[in-house]
Amino acid sequence: MAKQLGFLVDSERCVGCHACEMACKNEYQLEPKIRWRKVYPLKEDSFGLPERNFMSLACNHCEDPACLKACPVIAYTKRDDGIVMHDQGRCIGCRLCMLACPYSVPQYSETRKKVQKCHMCAERQDNGQKPACVSGCPMEALSVIDAAEFSMAMSSKTLPGFPDTAATKPTTRFIKPSVGVQVRRDR
């Protein structure tokens, strides 16, 4: 099976601090309205008891990316490691990728008149570094995995509120929070 990099989001560890969002914004000097990574609160009763839990999401680097199929100028490509790249030089700002993506990942820049999205800090990974969001998380709630080889025993392909995964096969995996546990577990 081919390599397929993806994010592992540990909702057991995530405290909703948004440090991952800020690390990404700082790394790429993104405009105020542009966020390549977003932290979402889950409904308090998503797992049976009232509790605050979060999921941190960026591009899902899907196995079958809808953005890539919708782009009329081939501004999207998929690397051998599964990372879905967006070429700003080819982008014409038509926003068809935004309409196609069920996860609302591509974002339009009013300043540049082009679409932007997370590329999993491909250049950092090529240099042996972690993505900015992963490095910036003080709770170590984010990591990069090879979804093609990752064991699903402790994880899930979805959390409550996450869009249907059937069409695009996103590679993001989740560790669900332990309901009713007051102290986050150590690694």
GIQUICOR-V416411 format. One record per residue. RES is the residue in three letters. OMEGA is omega in radians with two decimals (NA if undefined). Layout:
BEGIN
{{RES OMEGA} {RES OMEGA}}
END
This chain:
BEGIN
{{MET -3.12} {ALA 3.11} {LYS 3.14} {GLN 3.14} {LEU 3.10} {GLY 3.10} {PHE 2.94} {LEU -3.12} {VAL -3.14} {ASP -3.13} {SER 3.03} {GLU -3.08} {ARG -3.06} {CYS 3.13} {VAL 3.09} {GLY -3.07} {CYS 3.13} {HIS 3.12} {ALA 3.11} {CYS 3.10} {GLU -3.09} {MET 3.11} {ALA 3.11} {CYS -3.12} {LYS 3.14} {ASN -3.13} {GLU -3.03} {TYR 3.11} {GLN -3.10} {LEU 3.09} {GLU -3.09} {PRO -3.09} {LYS -3.11} {ILE 3.06} {ARG 3.12} {TRP 3.06} {ARG -3.13} {LYS 3.07} {VAL -3.12} {TYR 3.01} {PRO 3.04} {LEU 3.08} {LYS -3.03} {GLU -3.13} {ASP -3.10} {SER -3.08} {PHE 3.02} {GLY 3.13} {LEU 3.08} {PRO -3.09} {GLU 3.10} {ARG 3.09} {ASN -3.04} {PHE 2.94} {MET -3.14} {SER -3.05} {LEU 2.98} {ALA 3.06} {CYS -3.13} {ASN 3.13} {HIS -3.02} {CYS 3.05} {GLU -3.12} {ASP -2.98} {PRO 3.11} {ALA 3.13} {CYS -3.13} {LEU -3.13} {LYS -3.04} {ALA -3.04} {CYS -3.10} {PRO -3.08} {VAL 3.12} {ILE 3.08} {ALA 3.12} {TYR 3.03} {THR 3.11} {LYS -3.14} {ARG 3.11} {ASP 3.13} {ASP 3.07} {GLY -3.14} {ILE 3.11} {VAL -3.09} {MET 3.07} {HIS -3.11} {ASP 3.13} {GLN -3.14} {GLY 3.14} {ARG -3.05} {CYS 3.11} {ILE 3.09} {GLY -3.09} {CYS 3.07} {ARG 3.11} {LEU 3.10} {CYS 3.12} {MET 3.11} {LEU -3.07} {ALA -3.05} {CYS -3.13} {PRO -3.09} {TYR 3.14} {SER -3.10} {VAL -3.13} {PRO -3.12} {GLN -3.10} {TYR 3.08} {SER 3.09} {GLU -3.14} {THR -3.08} {ARG -3.09} {LYS 3.12} {LYS 3.10} {VAL 3.09} {GLN 3.03} {LYS 3.06} {CYS 3.04} {HIS 3.07} {MET -3.12} {CYS -3.08} {ALA -3.11} {GLU 3.07} {ARG 3.14} {GLN 3.10} {ASP 3.12} {ASN 3.07} {GLY 3.13} {GLN 3.06} {LYS 3.00} {PRO -3.09} {ALA -3.13} {CYS 3.13} {VAL 3.12} {SER -3.06} {GLY -3.09} {CYS -3.13} {PRO -3.12} {MET -3.11} {GLU -3.12} {ALA -3.14} {LEU 3.02} {SER 3.09} {VAL 3.14} {ILE 2.93} {ASP -3.06} {ALA 3.14} {ALA -3.10} {GLU -3.02} {PHE 3.11} {SER -3.13} {MET -3.05} {ALA -3.09} {MET -3.05} {SER -3.13} {SER 3.07} {LYS -3.09} {THR 3.00} {LEU 3.10} {PRO -3.14} {GLY 3.12} {PHE -3.12} {PRO 3.13} {ASP -3.07} {THR -3.01} {ALA -3.01} {ALA -3.00} {THR -3.11} {LYS 3.13} {PRO -3.10} {THR 3.07} {THR 3.08} {ARG -3.07} {PHE 2.90} {ILE -3.10} {LYS 3.09} {PRO 3.03} {SER -3.06} {VAL 3.06} {GLY 3.12} {VAL -3.08} {GLN -3.08} {VAL 3.12} {ARG -3.07} {ARG 3.07} {ASP 3.07} {ARG NA}}
END
